[in-house]
Amino acid sequence: MNIGQAVEALKAGKKVGRAGWHGKGMWLALSQPAIGAGHGTPFVYITVPTGGQHPWNASQVDLLADDWSIVE
């Protein structure tokens, strides 16, 4: 998949990742704000192999990659 397809999958509630990432167990998901949570917009976060979750920003390489896939 390309980045556009990966974003659509995120919007549909799926987790996505890239074959080109160096860590196994890394994936993205979309955080939807809860009502009254203090932030009003969704954001993308990455889960890393140790289980930590962090806000994610795409690199140029990520934006142009065609190796995105849905993570089960």
N, C-alpha and C positions, 0 to 999 in steps of 0.2 A: 504494500500500500504506500501511497505518498502521504505527505503531511496533511493535506486536505481530507483525505479519507480517514486518517488517524483522528483528526479533530472531530469529524462526524461520529466516529465510534465512541470517543470520549463523551460527546453530547448524548449518546444513546445509553450511557451508563457502563460502557465497556472499559477495560484496562488495556493499554497499548504499550508496546516496547519496540526496541530496535535490535535487529540481529547484530548491528555494528557496535553496540555498546560493549564495553570490556567486562562489565560485571554481570554475572548470572543473577537472576532474581531482581532485576531493575525494571520497574514499570511506572507508567503514568496513569493518573486517574483525575477526574474532575471533582472538585469540592464544591458542592452547592451549599450556600449559606442557609443556616436555619433562621427562621423568623426570630428577630431580636438578638441575633448572635453578635452584633456589633460590626459586621462587615456585610456590605450589600451586593457584592459581585462574586460570581463564581471564579475560581482560580484552579490552575493545574498544579498538581504536586507530583513529586517523584518518590517512590519507595525504593530504598537501597537494600542491598543484600543483608545488612545487619538489622533491617526492619524499620529503620528511621524514615521519617517522611519530611520532605522539605519542599517549599515552593520551587517551581521549575521554570527556567527561562530557556527557550530554544536557542541553540547555536546555529550559525550559518549552515554547518554540515547537517544538523538535524532537519532544518527546513528544506533542504534539497535532497534528502535521502529518499530512496524508494524501498527501503527494507523494513518499513513499519509493519507490525502485525498485532493482532489481538492476542492478549495474554489470558490464558484460562486460569 
